[in-house]
Amino acid sequence: MARSANGSGLKQLNHSGMKWDDSGKNGYHRITTEKLGAGISTASRQNKQESFEQAPMYVAVCTYMGFGIVTLFGYFRDFLRAVGLEKCNLAQEREEQKDFVPLYQDFENFYTRNLYMRVRDNWNRPICSLPGPVFDLMERVSDDYNWTFRFTGRTIPNVINMGSYNYLGFAENNADFLKTVADKVQQYGAGVCSTRQEIGNLSIHEELEQLVANFLGVESAMTYGMGFATNSMNIPALVGKGCLILSDELNHTSLILGARLSGATIRVFKHNNMHSLEKMLKEAICCGQPRTHRAWRKILIMVEGIYSMEGSVVRLPEVIALKKKYKAHLYLDEAHSIGAVGATGRGVTELFHVNPADVDVMMGTFTKSFGASGGYIAGKKELVDYLRSHSHSAVYASAMSPPVTEQIIRAIKCIMGKDGTTEGIRRIRQLAENTRYFRARLKEMGFIIYGNDDSPVIPVLLYMPGKVVAFAREMLQRKIGVVVVGFPATPITEARARFCLSAAHTRAMLNQVLQHLNEVGDLLCLKFSRRKRPSSLDLCEETDFGLDS
Amino acid sequence: MYFKNFREYLSWLYFQYLLITGIYVLEPWEKSIFNSILFSAIAMVVYTSYVFIPIHLRLALEFFHEIFGGQPESTMTLMN
């Protein structure tokens, strides 16, 4: 909307520039450029609006009906198994233990037995090549409705990979790029055989931490061997009893586990909702701890950069403003956003032009954009020095393996441009372009997509359980590998397929995926969007605007 | 989407019915059980409406005819 207004404003300027005299033209020019300036910033702010469109009512009704019918059949099959008319293929209690408290009767087991087992050929598919933009799958069939699988011995080659977190395409096996990694294996070996604190602190670890600190623009950083363990083992070192944690509704399990392990009080605010967060902060400052009403020792706000199930981006400037006003601390988990957003890949701090020193604890993982494994925590030097001696991960977990460390070092050097090529910046630009193109085309086709326009994680909503399964199978038949997610990872009515774009995807691959998506969307009736679709004309106007200024 | 013939269109409709009701994930014998139950329920509805709706309609029409349209006729016959 702002984009088309700016376009017409420019045309008016050119037209009136010819008609009016000098003083009038200058006056008009100044006003229009001011409006234009405001227009540019509102356009860029409108770009960051997130959409969570609701599906029509009949979709929710059909979803519940589908789940209801399959649950009824689940009870029927359980009855047949209990009576003995059917063999039970899952774990069961032994005869001697039938009078004890039942182990396998709760809802989660019911759901696994009767829903997940019927359709589990869509998950845990074994891959037999590297997870680049295309990969090979092993073909497997089931003779007894997915209770057991057997491999036919064939592979499905060149399946387009839309599920791996390979944002910058560093999951590659090019011998030139991996030369330094091979050299380091020669020098240091493959395993470290110790923890960081004992005898596993290699010089390559020090080099990596210095590089990560430079990359993020902070004083100091520390790296760990596992991303999940970075969250779950370091939050207990930072907060304890008597502290308050304000955590977003849709935080990842590692953050929730770390918060629960720490023993602090946890309060959950609505997803990305600043009013909810401010209300909780006010109440925390005014009322203090529950019974004694003493002040909280620490208030920690935990948010993520990009939420991987929704594709939404945190409202960082507003969170930082709230944090400064109420004197809380901020823990930012940039697992999916480091390397994937921002003009030079520095993450959400660069996306919103925020000073990295404002975020107290910056955490991230190397699994997604850097093609390795592990995590880091960065911030002020005192914080990181404290964590070096007090974190469970540093003291007890094995240190990061040398080839993995070298892979991260070469990836960061590539992104920063320190290896002398423009490969890094090319990949970041390619990812941003791929994201914009894919999202625009999906919206144009009529699918419901969640999330921010800048995020490379794109959930396409499928809703009904039958359609989720049929979608995954149809896409595999067309040689495209997608990840579908249902209950319990998402709410029960919002099952989705999650696309993760990569800088290694070419425009031809994306076009092929989009064409097949179009066909499958028509075949399964998945185009639920009711908003007015922008025509392809709007996409052309975007580039014209850039040429004129 | 373009279908080559009517049979293809019917099979696509059946596929949509399987997806929407969630039957798609069940085994074939379970699909048959559900289809037969649904079909017999619909057949009973159709049969009941075939037997009872004409009678109800006729009675309703006679009721309203008696109230509104019946008076002039009866007084004429009474006088004659």
Interface residues (C-beta under 8 A of the other chain):
Chain A: C62 M65 G66 F67 I69 V70 F73 L115 R118 V119 Y145 M464 P465 G466 K467 V469 A470 D522 L523 L524 C525
Chain B: M1 W12 Q16 L18 L19 I20 T21 G22 I23 Y24 V25 L26 E27 E30 F34
